[in-house]
Amino acid sequence: MALVIEGEERIAAPVEKVWEALNDPDILKDAIPGCQALQKKSNTELAATVVLKIGPIKATFNGEVALKNLKPPHSYTIQGEGKGGIAGFAKGGADVTLTADGTDTTILKYAAKAEVGGKIAQLGSRLIESTSKKLAGQFFSTFGKKLNGD
């Protein structure tokens, strides 16, 4: 099952600060819902452990994340894949772009594509899509707060 999630967030910080945060494993770990661990393997590779609950299924996903098409400080593509045992798998990526809106505000746009399989895919597209959009919203809300020192 494949899904597409697109969105835009206004972040009260300059583009360079937002770019640094998008590449900071500590900030990302705190912002990713359910993230238990996020280790930097290289400047463009991360290993992650995330616990997610989608409907009646709760699973721990272990995965790899890679940053590609880097154009600092304006855009990159993030790609990842995680396995959740009998719950299934998730893989996908997102194109992220940062645009200055004045000197102290950044517009962050994202277009994500994801594919899920296994028991999770059997839950139905509406539940998976609504949960994915909710998790994306939580990530960017927390990310913006972390950037502003909250």
C-alpha positions as CSV (number, residue, x, y, z in Angstrom):
1,M,0.0,0.0,0.0
2,A,1.4,3.4,-1.0
3,L,0.5,6.8,0.2
4,V,1.6,10.4,-0.4
5,I,1.7,13.1,2.3
6,E,2.4,16.7,1.5
7,G,2.6,19.7,3.8
8,E,4.1,23.0,4.6
9,E,5.2,24.5,8.0
10,R,6.2,28.0,9.0
11,I,9.1,27.9,11.4
12,A,10.2,31.0,13.3
13,A,13.9,30.7,12.5
14,P,16.2,31.5,9.7
15,V,16.9,29.0,6.9
16,E,20.4,28.2,8.1
17,K,19.2,27.4,11.7
18,V,16.4,25.1,10.3
19,W,18.9,23.3,8.0
20,E,21.2,22.7,11.0
21,A,18.4,21.3,13.0
22,L,17.2,19.0,10.2
23,N,20.7,17.5,10.3
24,D,21.0,17.3,14.1
25,P,20.3,13.7,15.3
26,D,19.4,14.9,18.9
27,I,16.8,17.3,17.6
28,L,15.4,14.8,15.1
29,K,15.2,12.1,17.8
30,D,13.2,14.3,20.1
31,A,10.9,15.4,17.2
32,I,10.2,12.0,15.7
33,P,7.1,10.5,17.4
34,G,8.0,7.2,19.1
35,C,11.7,7.5,18.4
36,Q,13.7,5.4,20.9
37,A,17.1,5.8,19.3
38,L,18.7,7.7,16.5
39,Q,22.4,7.2,15.8
40,K,24.5,9.1,13.2
41,K,26.5,6.5,11.2
42,S,27.9,9.2,8.8
43,N,27.1,12.7,7.6
44,T,24.3,11.2,5.4
45,E,23.3,8.0,7.2
46,L,21.4,7.3,10.4
47,A,20.1,4.3,12.2
48,A,16.7,4.5,14.0
49,T,14.5,2.6,16.4
50,V,10.9,3.8,16.4
51,V,7.9,2.5,18.3
52,L,4.6,3.2,16.6
53,K,1.0,2.3,17.3
54,I,-1.3,2.2,14.2
55,G,-4.8,1.2,15.2
56,P,-4.6,-2.0,17.2
57,I,-1.0,-2.8,16.1
58,K,2.0,-1.6,18.1
59,A,5.4,-2.4,16.7
60,T,9.1,-1.5,17.0
61,F,10.7,-0.6,13.7
62,N,14.4,-0.8,13.2
63,G,15.6,1.0,10.2
64,E,18.1,3.0,8.2
65,V,17.8,6.5,7.0
66,A,19.8,8.2,4.2
67,L,20.1,11.8,3.2
68,K,20.5,12.4,-0.5
69,N,20.4,15.2,-3.1
70,L,21.8,17.6,-0.5
71,K,21.7,21.3,-1.5
72,P,22.6,23.1,1.8
73,P,20.8,25.0,3.2
74,H,17.8,24.7,0.9
75,S,16.8,21.1,0.2
76,Y,17.4,17.4,0.6
77,T,15.8,14.1,0.1
78,I,15.4,11.8,3.1
79,Q,14.9,8.1,2.4
80,G,14.4,5.3,4.9
81,E,13.2,1.8,5.4
82,G,12.1,0.1,8.6
83,K,11.2,-3.4,9.6
84,G,8.6,-4.1,12.3
85,G,8.8,-7.9,12.6
86,I,5.4,-9.6,12.1
87,A,3.7,-6.1,12.0
88,G,5.3,-5.5,8.6
89,F,7.5,-2.9,7.0
90,A,7.5,0.7,6.0
91,K,9.7,2.4,3.5
92,G,9.7,5.7,1.7
93,G,11.2,9.1,1.4
94,A,10.5,12.8,1.4
95,D,11.7,15.8,-0.5
96,V,12.2,18.7,1.9
97,T,12.7,22.3,0.8
98,L,13.4,25.4,2.9
99,T,12.6,28.9,1.7
100,A,13.2,32.1,3.5
101,D,10.2,34.3,4.3
102,G,11.9,37.4,5.6
103,T,15.0,37.1,7.8
104,D,13.7,35.1,10.7
105,T,11.1,32.8,9.2
106,T,11.4,29.7,7.1
107,I,8.8,27.9,5.0
108,L,9.5,24.2,5.1
109,K,7.7,22.2,2.4
110,Y,7.7,18.4,2.3
111,A,6.4,15.8,-0.2
112,A,6.6,12.3,1.2
113,K,5.9,8.9,-0.4
114,A,5.6,5.8,1.8
115,E,4.9,2.2,1.2
116,V,3.7,-0.2,4.0
117,G,3.3,-3.9,3.9
118,G,2.5,-6.8,6.2
119,K,-0.2,-6.7,9.0
120,I,-0.1,-2.9,9.0
121,A,-1.2,-2.7,5.4
122,Q,-4.2,-4.8,6.2
123,L,-5.5,-2.1,8.5
124,G,-6.9,-0.1,5.6
125,S,-5.7,3.0,3.7
126,R,-7.8,5.5,5.6
127,L,-6.4,4.5,9.0
128,I,-2.8,4.4,7.8
129,E,-3.2,7.7,5.9
130,S,-4.8,9.6,8.9
131,T,-2.2,8.2,11.3
132,S,0.7,9.1,8.9
133,K,-0.7,12.7,8.6
134,K,-1.1,12.9,12.4
135,L,2.5,11.7,12.9
136,A,3.9,14.2,10.3
137,G,2.0,17.0,12.1
138,Q,3.4,16.0,15.5
139,F,6.9,15.8,14.1
140,F,6.8,19.3,12.6
141,S,5.1,20.9,15.6
142,T,7.7,19.4,18.0
143,F,10.5,20.2,15.5
144,G,9.5,23.9,15.4
145,K,9.2,24.0,19.3
146,K,12.7,22.5,19.7
147,L,14.1,25.0,17.3
148,N,12.7,27.8,19.4
149,G,14.1,26.4,22.6
150,D,10.8,25.0,24.0
